[in-house]
Amino acid sequence: MNKVKNSTIVLLLTSLFQYTGTFAQSGGSFRNPLPVKFGDPYVLQTKASTYYMYGTGGVAKNGFAAYSSTDLVHWKDEGQVFHAGNRNGWSDSTAAWNGAYWAPEVYEHQGRFYLFYSAQWKNNPGKELENFRIGVAVSDSPTGPFTDLSDKPVFDPGYPVIDANVLFDPGGKIYLYYSRCCYKHPVQSEVADWARKKGWFDTIEESWVYGVELKPDFSGVIGEPVLLLRPPVKMDDKQAEWESRSVTSKEVNRRWTEGSVIFKKADTYYMMYSANYFGGKNYAVGYATSKSPLGPFVKAANNPVLQKNTDKGGVVTGTGHNSITYSPDGKEMLCVYHARTMATGEERVVFIDRMKVLPDGRLVVKGPTTGPQPVPKHK
């Protein structure tokens, strides 16, 4: 009788871990999602070999929180590390989305730590609903406190921008990548024509990814931004189906290209990006490649490389806005992203799955997973 009861308990616990996404570790393995609840996760691996994770929302108010780890599995809450009300604060915490403190990324550079992020700019004479710009704050510690470098954004392109990502290129230059928002950016395309003919949407707004060189002190940009990625114009484009799902499912009149993250492998630049509505089930990740940090970029034939698995019996949807890190031994590339499960509902939670660049140059992500997988190896 006791054996029967024990077996039943084990089965129930196993089911709980698998279907709610509850974090567990046993025998050198772990399961997704991690016990971290926010969106747009970014992981910094410091020169001291400690990992720090930053993201949108969670416990932070008008700013950003951080978590630390030595193994990418156990995470310590470091509390809020950036407050919008610092002495150089340029944002408006009273604006829509509580100031829209989104997508923080932290870089260790010349002995200090620089936090790039998006927020609502308080300079808003036109009273725009989406007045997002990109700022940068600095600290002597990855756990802050971070103080804005300036009392204004890094630059003003004249339209709302989010999702900063920075590349310290081996050639010595520094590049900033960002997404121009969909807001007031209607774009003509065959998908837009199709949606209009069906009587669904009058216009389709789009977000596009740009790149621009940064000044070495991050005080501004050099030259003009270059358009790097946008949704397909033609419906017979191989990327059109997966990048247009928010429109073709009648979800919303927008197509996104956002959450870009770039890295270099051999002589090729890989740019991962997210498409579709971040709050929906169709949020997914693709990538493009180039021989130059400012393109031209060519989207990959095997896109998307990360998407929902509910159509295959899984429980994960809304996979997107990833960052990239490496195992403690430096041998494994890992994809860090947010998603939702049937148990978490609308709440975004953090996943970490293996990824790699194959010998033929294709990038693949082994996810989303909720089953046990080995803990990333140490040296």
C-alpha positions as CSV (number, residue, x, y, z in Angstrom):
1,M,0.0,0.0,0.0
2,N,2.8,2.4,0.9
3,K,4.6,1.6,-2.4
4,V,1.4,2.4,-4.3
5,K,1.1,5.7,-2.5
6,N,4.7,6.6,-3.0
7,S,4.5,5.7,-6.7
8,T,1.4,7.9,-7.1
9,I,3.1,10.8,-5.4
10,V,6.2,10.5,-7.6
11,L,3.9,10.4,-10.7
12,L,2.0,13.5,-9.5
13,L,5.2,15.4,-8.8
14,T,6.7,14.4,-12.2
15,S,3.5,15.6,-13.9
16,L,3.6,18.8,-11.9
17,F,7.1,19.6,-13.0
18,Q,6.4,18.8,-16.6
19,Y,3.2,20.6,-17.1
20,T,3.5,23.6,-14.8
21,G,7.1,24.4,-15.7
22,T,8.1,24.3,-12.1
23,F,11.8,24.5,-11.7
24,A,13.6,21.4,-10.4
25,Q,17.1,20.2,-10.1
26,S,18.1,16.6,-9.4
27,G,21.2,14.6,-10.4
28,G,22.8,17.4,-12.4
29,S,19.7,18.3,-14.4
30,F,17.2,21.1,-14.5
31,R,13.9,21.9,-16.2
32,N,12.4,25.0,-17.8
33,P,11.1,27.4,-16.9
34,L,13.5,28.9,-14.4
35,P,12.1,30.5,-11.2
36,V,12.5,34.0,-12.7
37,K,9.4,35.9,-13.8
38,F,10.0,38.7,-16.3
39,G,10.3,39.3,-20.0
40,D,13.2,40.1,-22.4
41,P,15.8,38.3,-20.3
42,Y,19.4,39.3,-20.9
43,V,22.3,37.4,-19.3
44,L,25.7,39.0,-18.7
45,Q,28.7,36.7,-17.9
46,T,31.2,38.8,-16.2
47,K,35.0,38.5,-16.4
48,A,34.8,37.1,-12.8
49,S,32.6,34.3,-14.3
50,T,29.4,35.2,-12.5
51,Y,26.2,35.4,-14.4
52,Y,23.7,38.3,-14.0
53,M,20.2,38.3,-15.5
54,Y,18.2,41.4,-16.2
55,G,14.7,41.7,-17.7
56,T,11.5,43.7,-18.2
57,G,9.0,43.8,-15.4
58,G,9.0,41.4,-12.5
59,V,9.5,42.9,-9.1
60,A,11.0,46.1,-10.3
61,K,9.1,49.4,-10.2
62,N,10.2,52.2,-12.5
63,G,13.4,50.4,-13.3
64,F,15.1,47.0,-13.5
65,A,15.9,44.1,-11.2
66,A,18.7,41.6,-11.4
67,Y,19.5,38.0,-10.5
68,S,22.9,36.4,-10.1
69,S,24.1,32.8,-10.6
70,T,27.3,30.8,-10.9
71,D,25.8,27.9,-12.7
72,L,22.8,29.3,-14.8
73,V,20.5,27.1,-12.8
74,H,20.3,28.6,-9.3
75,W,19.5,32.3,-9.3
76,K,19.8,34.8,-6.4
77,D,17.5,37.8,-6.3
78,E,19.7,40.9,-6.2
79,G,16.8,43.3,-6.0
80,Q,16.3,46.5,-8.0
81,V,19.5,47.7,-9.6
82,F,18.3,50.7,-11.6
83,H,15.8,53.4,-10.6
84,A,14.3,55.8,-13.1
85,G,14.5,58.6,-10.5
86,N,18.3,58.7,-10.4
87,R,19.9,62.1,-10.6
88,N,20.2,62.1,-14.4
89,G,16.8,60.4,-15.0
90,W,15.4,61.4,-18.4
91,S,12.3,59.2,-18.6
92,D,8.7,59.7,-17.6
93,S,7.4,57.1,-15.1
94,T,3.9,58.5,-15.4
95,A,3.6,57.8,-19.1
96,A,1.8,54.8,-20.6
97,W,3.0,51.4,-19.5
98,N,4.3,53.0,-16.3
99,G,7.1,54.5,-18.2
100,A,7.8,51.5,-20.4
101,Y,11.1,50.4,-18.8
102,W,11.9,47.6,-21.2
103,A,14.6,45.3,-22.4
104,P,17.6,46.1,-20.3
105,E,21.0,44.8,-21.4
106,V,24.2,45.2,-19.4
107,Y,27.8,45.1,-20.8
108,E,31.1,45.0,-18.9
109,H,33.4,47.5,-20.6
110,Q,36.7,49.0,-19.4
111,G,36.1,48.0,-15.8
112,R,32.6,49.4,-15.6
113,F,29.1,48.2,-16.3
114,Y,26.8,49.9,-18.8
115,L,23.0,49.3,-18.9
116,F,21.2,50.0,-22.1
117,Y,17.4,50.2,-21.9
118,S,14.2,51.6,-23.4
119,A,11.8,54.0,-21.7
120,Q,9.3,56.8,-22.3
121,W,11.1,60.1,-22.9
122,K,9.7,63.0,-20.8
123,N,10.4,65.4,-23.7
124,N,7.1,64.8,-25.5
125,P,5.6,68.0,-26.9
126,G,3.4,66.0,-29.3
127,K,2.0,64.0,-26.5
128,E,2.8,60.7,-28.3
129,L,1.5,57.5,-26.7
130,E,4.6,55.7,-27.7
131,N,7.6,58.1,-27.1
132,F,10.2,55.4,-26.4
133,R,13.9,56.2,-26.6
134,I,17.1,54.3,-25.6
135,G,19.2,55.3,-22.6
136,V,22.4,54.1,-21.1
137,A,23.3,54.1,-17.4
138,V,26.6,53.1,-15.7
139,S,27.7,51.5,-12.4
140,D,30.9,50.1,-10.9
141,S,29.0,46.9,-10.1
142,P,26.6,44.6,-12.1
143,T,24.1,45.0,-9.2
144,G,24.1,48.7,-9.4
145,P,23.1,51.2,-8.5
146,F,23.1,52.4,-12.1
147,T,23.0,56.1,-12.9
148,D,22.1,57.5,-16.3
149,L,25.1,58.8,-18.2
150,S,23.1,61.8,-19.4
151,D,19.8,63.5,-18.7
152,K,18.7,62.6,-22.2
153,P,18.5,59.5,-24.4
154,V,21.6,58.3,-26.4
155,F,20.1,59.8,-29.6
156,D,16.8,60.9,-31.1
157,P,16.0,59.4,-34.5
158,G,12.6,61.2,-34.6
159,Y,10.5,58.1,-34.0
160,P,10.0,55.7,-31.1
161,V,12.7,53.0,-30.6
162,I,13.2,50.1,-28.2
163,D,15.3,46.9,-27.7
164,A,18.9,48.1,-27.6
165,N,21.6,45.6,-28.4
166,V,25.3,46.4,-28.5
167,L,28.1,44.8,-30.4
168,F,31.8,45.4,-29.5
169,D,33.2,44.4,-32.8
170,P,36.7,42.8,-32.9
171,G,37.6,45.6,-35.3
172,G,37.3,48.1,-32.5
173,K,34.1,49.8,-33.4
174,I,30.9,49.7,-31.3
175,Y,27.5,49.3,-32.8
176,L,24.0,49.9,-31.5
177,Y,21.0,47.9,-32.8
178,Y,17.4,48.8,-32.1
179,S,13.9,48.4,-33.3
180,R,11.9,51.2,-34.7
181,C,8.4,50.8,-33.2
182,C,5.2,50.0,-35.2
183,Y,3.6,53.1,-33.8
184,K,2.5,55.4,-36.6
185,H,4.5,53.4,-39.1
186,P,2.0,52.0,-41.6
187,V,3.7,50.0,-44.4
188,Q,2.4,48.9,-47.8
189,S,2.9,45.2,-48.5
190,E,1.0,42.3,-50.0
191,V,0.1,41.1,-46.5
192,A,-1.4,44.6,-45.8
193,D,-3.4,44.4,-49.1
194,W,-4.6,41.0,-48.2
195,A,-5.8,42.0,-44.7
196,R,-7.5,45.1,-46.2
197,K,-9.4,43.0,-48.8
198,K,-10.6,40.7,-46.1
199,G,-12.0,43.6,-44.2
200,W,-9.8,42.9,-41.1
201,F,-7.4,45.9,-41.0
202,D,-7.2,49.2,-42.9
203,T,-3.5,49.4,-42.3
204,I,-0.6,47.3,-41.1
205,E,2.0,48.9,-39.0
206,E,5.5,47.5,-38.8
207,S,8.7,47.6,-36.6
208,W,12.1,47.4,-38.3
209,V,15.6,46.7,-37.0
210,Y,18.3,49.3,-37.5
211,G,22.0,49.5,-36.7
212,V,24.3,52.5,-36.2
213,E,27.8,53.0,-34.9
214,L,28.1,54.3,-31.3
215,K,30.5,56.8,-30.1
216,P,33.2,55.2,-27.9
217,D,31.9,57.0,-24.8
218,F,28.2,56.1,-25.6
219,S,27.3,59.8,-25.7
220,G,25.7,59.5,-29.1
221,V,25.9,57.9,-32.5
222,I,28.2,58.2,-35.6
223,G,26.5,58.5,-39.0
224,E,23.0,57.6,-39.9
225,P,21.1,54.4,-38.9
226,V,21.0,51.7,-41.4
227,L,17.9,49.6,-42.0
228,L,18.9,45.9,-41.5
229,L,15.7,43.8,-41.1
230,R,12.0,44.3,-41.8
231,P,9.0,42.0,-42.4
232,P,8.6,40.6,-46.0
233,V,6.8,42.7,-48.6
234,K,5.8,39.7,-50.8
235,M,3.5,37.0,-49.6
236,D,5.4,34.4,-51.5
237,D,8.6,35.3,-49.5
238,K,9.5,32.2,-47.5
239,Q,9.6,34.3,-44.3
240,A,6.2,35.8,-44.8
241,E,4.1,33.0,-43.3
242,W,5.8,32.9,-39.8
243,E,6.5,36.6,-39.6
244,S,2.9,37.6,-40.4
245,R,1.0,35.3,-38.0
246,S,-0.2,38.1,-35.8
247,V,-2.0,39.5,-38.8
248,T,-3.1,36.3,-40.5
249,S,-4.6,35.1,-37.2
250,K,-6.5,38.4,-37.0
251,E,-4.8,39.1,-33.7
252,V,-3.6,42.6,-34.4
253,N,-2.7,45.0,-37.3
254,R,1.0,44.9,-36.7
255,R,4.1,43.0,-37.8
256,W,7.1,43.2,-35.6
257,T,10.9,42.8,-36.1
258,E,12.4,43.4,-32.7
259,G,14.5,42.0,-29.9
260,S,17.6,41.7,-32.1
261,V,20.8,40.2,-30.7
262,I,24.0,39.9,-32.7
263,F,27.1,37.8,-32.4
264,K,30.0,36.9,-34.7
265,K,31.0,33.3,-35.5
266,A,34.1,32.9,-37.7
267,D,33.7,35.6,-40.4
268,T,29.9,35.7,-40.2
269,Y,27.6,38.0,-38.2
270,Y,24.4,36.3,-36.9
271,M,21.5,38.5,-35.9
272,M,18.6,36.8,-34.1
273,Y,15.3,38.6,-33.9
274,S,11.7,38.1,-32.8
275,A,8.5,38.5,-34.9
276,N,4.8,38.7,-34.1
277,Y,3.0,40.1,-31.1
278,F,5.0,39.8,-27.9
279,G,1.8,39.3,-25.9
280,G,0.5,36.5,-28.1
281,K,1.1,32.8,-28.7
282,N,2.8,33.3,-32.1
283,Y,5.9,35.2,-30.8
284,A,8.9,33.4,-32.4
285,V,12.6,33.8,-33.2
286,G,14.5,33.8,-36.5
287,Y,17.9,34.9,-37.6
288,A,19.8,36.5,-40.5
289,T,23.4,36.5,-41.5
290,S,25.9,39.0,-42.9
291,K,29.6,39.5,-43.5
292,S,29.4,43.0,-42.1
293,P,28.0,44.4,-38.8
294,L,25.8,46.8,-40.8
295,G,24.6,44.3,-43.4
296,P,23.2,43.5,-45.7
297,F,21.6,40.7,-43.7
298,V,20.0,37.7,-45.4
299,K,17.3,35.8,-43.4
300,A,17.8,32.1,-42.9
301,A,16.0,29.4,-44.7
302,N,15.4,27.4,-41.5
303,N,13.5,30.2,-39.8
304,P,11.9,30.2,-37.3
305,V,14.4,28.5,-35.0
306,L,12.3,29.0,-31.8
307,Q,8.5,28.9,-31.6
308,K,5.5,27.5,-29.7
309,N,5.2,23.8,-29.3
310,T,1.6,23.4,-28.4
311,D,0.8,22.2,-31.9
312,K,3.1,19.2,-31.1
313,G,1.7,18.4,-27.8
314,G,3.8,20.8,-25.7
315,V,2.8,23.5,-23.3
316,V,4.9,26.4,-24.3
317,T,3.9,29.5,-26.3
318,G,5.1,33.1,-26.8
319,T,8.8,32.2,-27.2
320,G,10.9,35.3,-27.9
321,H,13.2,38.2,-27.2
322,N,16.3,36.1,-26.6
323,S,19.8,36.8,-25.5
324,I,22.8,34.5,-25.8
325,T,25.3,33.3,-23.2
326,Y,27.8,30.4,-22.8
327,S,28.2,27.6,-20.3
328,P,30.7,28.1,-17.5
329,D,33.2,25.9,-19.4
330,G,32.7,28.1,-22.5
331,K,31.9,25.2,-24.8
332,E,28.1,25.4,-25.0
333,M,26.1,28.3,-26.5
334,L,22.8,28.9,-24.7
335,C,19.6,30.7,-25.8
336,V,17.9,32.7,-22.9
337,Y,14.4,33.8,-23.7
338,H,11.0,34.4,-22.2
339,A,7.9,32.3,-22.9
340,R,4.6,31.3,-21.4
341,T,3.2,27.9,-20.4
342,M,-0.3,26.6,-19.8
343,A,0.3,27.0,-16.1
344,T,1.9,30.5,-16.1
345,G,-0.9,31.9,-18.3
346,E,-0.1,35.5,-19.4
347,E,2.9,35.7,-17.1
348,R,6.3,35.6,-18.9
349,V,8.9,33.3,-17.4
350,V,12.5,32.6,-18.4
351,F,13.8,29.6,-20.3
352,I,17.3,28.5,-21.1
353,D,17.9,26.0,-23.9
354,R,21.0,24.8,-25.9
355,M,21.7,26.4,-29.3
356,K,24.6,26.0,-31.7
357,V,25.9,26.9,-35.1
358,L,26.2,23.8,-37.3
359,P,29.2,23.2,-39.5
360,D,27.2,24.3,-42.5
361,G,26.5,27.7,-40.9
362,R,22.9,27.0,-39.8
363,L,21.8,28.2,-36.4
364,V,19.6,25.8,-34.4
365,V,17.9,26.2,-31.0
366,K,17.0,23.0,-29.1
367,G,13.8,24.3,-27.6
368,P,11.5,25.1,-26.2
369,T,11.9,22.4,-23.6
370,T,10.2,21.6,-20.3
371,G,11.8,18.2,-19.7
372,P,15.0,17.5,-17.8
373,Q,18.3,18.5,-19.4
374,P,21.9,18.5,-18.1
375,V,23.1,21.5,-16.1
376,P,25.6,23.5,-18.2
377,K,29.1,22.2,-17.5
378,H,31.8,23.9,-15.5
379,K,35.5,24.0,-16.4
